[in-house]
Amino acid sequence: MIEMKLAKVKDHPHLVKDMESKAVLNTNYAALVEYKRKKQMEEEFNTLKSDMEDIKKMLQALLNK
């Protein structure tokens, strides 16, 4: 197993820095879950918005015939 050397990020209790790759990592699992939930809701909203635009275009096309 690879062991990572981590250092705490000053003034950010939920962040650590991988000293080898220099990546900054968030250790707050609850924040990750919330981010993913919001991202999924945003994608669902955008899908619904696109569907509504399509329906609107179809209705306008029917009215124009």
N, CA, C and O atoms as a GROMACS GRO file, in nm:
protein
  260
    1MET      N    1   0.084  -0.119   0.000
    1MET     CA    2   0.000   0.000   0.000
    1MET      C    3   0.088   0.125   0.000
    1MET      O    4   0.189   0.131   0.070
    2ILE      N    5   0.049   0.221  -0.078
    2ILE     CA    6   0.124   0.346  -0.087
    2ILE      C    7   0.086   0.436   0.030
    2ILE      O    8  -0.032   0.458   0.058
    3GLU      N    9   0.186   0.486   0.097
    3GLU     CA   10   0.162   0.576   0.210
    3GLU      C   11   0.184   0.719   0.164
    3GLU      O   12   0.289   0.752   0.109
    4MET      N   13   0.085   0.804   0.188
    4MET     CA   14   0.094   0.943   0.147
    4MET      C   15   0.146   1.028   0.262
    4MET      O   16   0.108   1.009   0.377
    5LYS      N   17   0.233   1.120   0.228
    5LYS     CA   18   0.280   1.217   0.326
    5LYS      C   19   0.191   1.340   0.315
    5LYS      O   20   0.190   1.407   0.212
    6LEU      N   21   0.116   1.368   0.421
    6LEU     CA   22   0.019   1.477   0.420
    6LEU      C   23   0.060   1.585   0.518
    6LEU      O   24   0.119   1.559   0.622
    7ALA      N   25   0.026   1.708   0.482
    7ALA     CA   26   0.048   1.822   0.570
    7ALA      C   27  -0.081   1.901   0.579
    7ALA      O   28  -0.151   1.918   0.479
    8LYS      N   29  -0.113   1.949   0.698
    8LYS     CA   30  -0.233   2.030   0.716
    8LYS      C   31  -0.215   2.164   0.646
    8LYS      O   32  -0.104   2.218   0.639
    9VAL      N   33  -0.326   2.217   0.593
    9VAL     CA   34  -0.324   2.348   0.528
    9VAL      C   35  -0.363   2.451   0.634
    9VAL      O   36  -0.468   2.439   0.697
   10LYS      N   37  -0.279   2.551   0.652
   10LYS     CA   38  -0.302   2.653   0.754
   10LYS      C   39  -0.436   2.722   0.735
   10LYS      O   40  -0.472   2.760   0.624
   11ASP      N   41  -0.510   2.739   0.845
   11ASP     CA   42  -0.639   2.808   0.849
   11ASP      C   43  -0.750   2.736   0.772
   11ASP      O   44  -0.856   2.794   0.748
   12HIS      N   45  -0.728   2.610   0.734
   12HIS     CA   46  -0.829   2.531   0.664
   12HIS      C   47  -0.831   2.390   0.724
   12HIS      O   48  -0.760   2.301   0.677
   13PRO      N   49  -0.912   2.370   0.827
   13PRO     CA   50  -0.907   2.243   0.901
   13PRO      C   51  -0.946   2.120   0.820
   13PRO      O   52  -0.909   2.009   0.858
   14HIS      N   53  -1.018   2.135   0.710
   14HIS     CA   54  -1.060   2.019   0.631
   14HIS      C   55  -0.975   1.997   0.507
   14HIS      O   56  -1.011   1.916   0.421
   15LEU      N   57  -0.863   2.067   0.498
   15LEU     CA   58  -0.775   2.050   0.382
   15LEU      C   59  -0.639   1.997   0.425
   15LEU      O   60  -0.585   2.036   0.528
   16VAL      N   61  -0.585   1.906   0.342
   16VAL     CA   62  -0.448   1.857   0.361
   16VAL      C   63  -0.378   1.862   0.226
   16VAL      O   64  -0.443   1.862   0.121
   17LYS      N   65  -0.247   1.868   0.230
   17LYS     CA   66  -0.169   1.873   0.108
   17LYS      C   67  -0.083   1.747   0.098
   17LYS      O   68  -0.011   1.714   0.192
   18ASP      N   69  -0.093   1.677  -0.015
   18ASP     CA   70  -0.008   1.563  -0.043
   18ASP      C   71   0.128   1.620  -0.081
   18ASP      O   72   0.141   1.688  -0.182
   19MET      N   73   0.227   1.592   0.000
   19MET     CA   74   0.358   1.654  -0.020
   19MET      C   75   0.431   1.600  -0.144
   19MET      O   76   0.523   1.665  -0.194
   20GLU      N   77   0.391   1.485  -0.192
   20GLU     CA   78   0.456   1.429  -0.310
   20GLU      C   79   0.398   1.487  -0.439
   20GLU      O   80   0.471   1.533  -0.526
   21SER      N   81   0.265   1.484  -0.450
   21SER     CA   82   0.201   1.533  -0.573
   21SER      C   83   0.166   1.681  -0.567
   21SER      O   84   0.135   1.743  -0.669
   22LYS      N   85   0.170   1.737  -0.448
   22LYS     CA   86   0.133   1.878  -0.422
   22LYS      C   87  -0.017   1.903  -0.435
   22LYS      O   88  -0.061   2.018  -0.439
   23ALA      N   89  -0.096   1.795  -0.442
   23ALA     CA   90  -0.241   1.808  -0.452
   23ALA      C   91  -0.298   1.850  -0.317
   23ALA      O   92  -0.251   1.804  -0.213
   24VAL      N   93  -0.399   1.936  -0.319
   24VAL     CA   94  -0.470   1.975  -0.198
   24VAL      C   95  -0.597   1.892  -0.194
   24VAL      O   96  -0.674   1.890  -0.290
   25LEU      N   97  -0.619   1.824  -0.083
   25LEU     CA   98  -0.731   1.731  -0.068
   25LEU      C   99  -0.825   1.777   0.041
   25LEU      O  100  -0.782   1.826   0.145
   26ASN      N  101  -0.954   1.760   0.018
   26ASN     CA  102  -1.055   1.794   0.117
   26ASN      C  103  -1.087   1.668   0.195
   26ASN      O  104  -1.120   1.565   0.136
   27THR      N  105  -1.079   1.674   0.327
   27THR     CA  106  -1.106   1.558   0.412
   27THR      C  107  -1.246   1.562   0.470
   27THR      O  108  -1.281   1.476   0.551
   28ASN      N  109  -1.327   1.659   0.431
   28ASN     CA  110  -1.462   1.674   0.483
   28ASN      C  111  -1.558   1.592   0.396
   28ASN      O  112  -1.603   1.639   0.292
   29TYR      N  113  -1.588   1.469   0.439
   29TYR     CA  114  -1.672   1.378   0.361
   29TYR      C  115  -1.813   1.434   0.344
   29TYR      O  116  -1.872   1.421   0.237
   30ALA      N  117  -1.868   1.494   0.449
   30ALA     CA  118  -2.004   1.549   0.442
   30ALA      C  119  -2.013   1.658   0.334
   30ALA      O  120  -2.113   1.667   0.264
   31ALA      N  121  -1.910   1.739   0.321
   31ALA     CA  122  -1.908   1.843   0.219
   31ALA      C  123  -1.904   1.781   0.080
   31ALA      O  124  -1.966   1.833  -0.013
   32LEU      N  125  -1.831   1.671   0.064
   32LEU     CA  126  -1.826   1.602  -0.065
   32LEU      C  127  -1.962   1.547  -0.103
   32LEU      O  128  -2.006   1.561  -0.217
   33VAL      N  129  -2.029   1.484  -0.008
   33VAL     CA  130  -2.162   1.429  -0.033
   33VAL      C  131  -2.259   1.540  -0.071
   33VAL      O  132  -2.338   1.524  -0.164
   34GLU      N  133  -2.254   1.652  -0.001
   34GLU     CA  134  -2.341   1.766  -0.030
   34GLU      C  135  -2.311   1.824  -0.168
   34GLU      O  136  -2.403   1.860  -0.241
   35TYR      N  137  -2.184   1.834  -0.203
   35TYR     CA  138  -2.144   1.885  -0.335
   35TYR      C  139  -2.201   1.796  -0.446
   35TYR      O  140  -2.254   1.845  -0.546
   36LYS      N  141  -2.188   1.664  -0.427
   36LYS     CA  142  -2.239   1.571  -0.528
   36LYS      C  143  -2.390   1.579  -0.539
   36LYS      O  144  -2.445   1.570  -0.649
   37ARG      N  145  -2.459   1.597  -0.426
   37ARG     CA  146  -2.605   1.609  -0.426
   37ARG      C  147  -2.647   1.734  -0.503
   37ARG      O  148  -2.738   1.729  -0.586
   38LYS      N  149  -2.580   1.846  -0.475
   38LYS     CA  150  -2.612   1.971  -0.544
   38LYS      C  151  -2.582   1.960  -0.694
   38LYS      O  152  -2.658   2.010  -0.776
   39LYS      N  153  -2.472   1.895  -0.728
   39LYS     CA  154  -2.435   1.878  -0.869
   39LYS      C  155  -2.540   1.795  -0.942
   39LYS      O  156  -2.578   1.828  -1.055
   40GLN      N  157  -2.589   1.689  -0.878
   40GLN     CA  158  -2.691   1.605  -0.940
   40GLN      C  159  -2.821   1.684  -0.957
   40GLN      O  160  -2.886   1.673  -1.061
   41MET      N  161  -2.859   1.761  -0.856
   41MET     CA  162  -2.980   1.842  -0.867
   41MET      C  163  -2.967   1.944  -0.979
   41MET      O  164  -3.063   1.968  -1.052
   42GLU      N  165  -2.850   2.003  -0.994
   42GLU     CA  166  -2.827   2.101  -1.100
   42GLU      C  167  -2.840   2.035  -1.238
   42GLU      O  168  -2.899   2.092  -1.329
   43GLU      N  169  -2.785   1.915  -1.251
   43GLU     CA  170  -2.795   1.843  -1.378
   43GLU      C  171  -2.941   1.808  -1.409
   43GLU      O  172  -2.984   1.820  -1.523
   44GLU      N  173  -3.015   1.764  -1.308
   44GLU     CA  174  -3.157   1.732  -1.327
   44GLU      C  175  -3.236   1.856  -1.366
   44GLU      O  176  -3.323   1.850  -1.453
   45PHE      N  177  -3.205   1.969  -1.303
   45PHE     CA  178  -3.272   2.095  -1.336
   45PHE      C  179  -3.245   2.134  -1.480
   45PHE      O  180  -3.336   2.174  -1.553
   46ASN      N  181  -3.119   2.123  -1.521
   46ASN     CA  182  -3.083   2.159  -1.659
   46ASN      C  183  -3.152   2.068  -1.760
   46ASN      O  184  -3.190   2.113  -1.868
   47THR      N  185  -3.167   1.940  -1.726
   47THR     CA  186  -3.238   1.847  -1.814
   47THR      C  187  -3.384   1.887  -1.826
   47THR      O  188  -3.439   1.890  -1.936
   48LEU      N  189  -3.447   1.918  -1.713
   48LEU     CA  190  -3.587   1.961  -1.715
   48LEU      C  191  -3.604   2.090  -1.794
   48LEU      O  192  -3.700   2.106  -1.869
   49LYS      N  193  -3.511   2.182  -1.775
   49LYS     CA  194  -3.516   2.310  -1.847
   49LYS      C  195  -3.507   2.287  -1.998
   49LYS      O  196  -3.581   2.348  -2.075
   50SER      N  197  -3.417   2.200  -2.038
   50SER     CA  198  -3.401   2.168  -2.180
   50SER      C  199  -3.528   2.101  -2.235
   50SER      O  200  -3.572   2.132  -2.345
   51ASP      N  201  -3.584   2.009  -2.158
   51ASP     CA  202  -3.708   1.942  -2.199
   51ASP      C  203  -3.821   2.042  -2.216
   51ASP      O  204  -3.899   2.033  -2.311
   52MET      N  205  -3.831   2.138  -2.125
   52MET     CA  206  -3.936   2.240  -2.134
   52MET      C  207  -3.917   2.327  -2.258
   52MET      O  208  -4.015   2.364  -2.323
   53GLU      N  209  -3.793   2.359  -2.290
   53GLU     CA  210  -3.766   2.438  -2.411
   53GLU      C  211  -3.808   2.360  -2.536
   53GLU      O  212  -3.865   2.417  -2.629
   54ASP      N  213  -3.780   2.230  -2.536
   54ASP     CA  214  -3.821   2.145  -2.649
   54ASP      C  215  -3.973   2.142  -2.662
   54ASP      O  216  -4.026   2.152  -2.772
   55ILE      N  217  -4.042   2.127  -2.551
   55ILE     CA  218  -4.188   2.123  -2.552
   55ILE      C  219  -4.244   2.256  -2.603
   55ILE      O  220  -4.339   2.259  -2.682
   56LYS      N  221  -4.185   2.365  -2.558
   56LYS     CA  222  -4.228   2.497  -2.602
   56LYS      C  223  -4.212   2.513  -2.753
   56LYS      O  224  -4.301   2.565  -2.821
   57LYS      N  225  -4.099   2.468  -2.807
   57LYS     CA  226  -4.076   2.476  -2.951
   57LYS      C  227  -4.176   2.391  -3.028
   57LYS      O  228  -4.226   2.433  -3.133
   58MET      N  229  -4.207   2.272  -2.976
   58MET     CA  230  -4.305   2.185  -3.043
   58MET      C  231  -4.444   2.247  -3.042
   58MET      O  232  -4.516   2.240  -3.142
   59LEU      N  233  -4.482   2.308  -2.930
   59LEU     CA  234  -4.612   2.373  -2.922
   59LEU      C  235  -4.620   2.492  -3.018
   59LEU      O  236  -4.721   2.513  -3.083
   60GLN      N  237  -4.511   2.568  -3.025
   60GLN     CA  238  -4.510   2.682  -3.118
   60GLN      C  239  -4.520   2.633  -3.262
   60GLN      O  240  -4.587   2.695  -3.344
   61ALA      N  241  -4.453   2.523  -3.292
   61ALA     CA  242  -4.459   2.467  -3.428
   61ALA      C  243  -4.602   2.421  -3.460
   61ALA      O  244  -4.650   2.441  -3.572
   62LEU      N  245  -4.669   2.361  -3.364
   62LEU     CA  246  -4.808   2.318  -3.385
   62LEU      C  247  -4.901   2.436  -3.404
   62LEU      O  248  -4.993   2.430  -3.486
   63LEU      N  249  -4.879   2.543  -3.331
   63LEU     CA  250  -4.963   2.661  -3.343
   63LEU      C  251  -4.941   2.734  -3.475
   63LEU      O  252  -5.032   2.800  -3.526
   64ASN      N  253  -4.823   2.724  -3.530
   64ASN     CA  254  -4.788   2.792  -3.655
   64ASN      C  255  -4.838   2.718  -3.779
   64ASN      O  256  -4.833   2.772  -3.889
   65LYS      N  257  -4.888   2.594  -3.764
   65LYS     CA  258  -4.935   2.516  -3.880
   65LYS      C  259  -5.073   2.557  -3.918
   65LYS      O  260  -5.129   2.503  -4.013
   0.00000   0.00000   0.00000
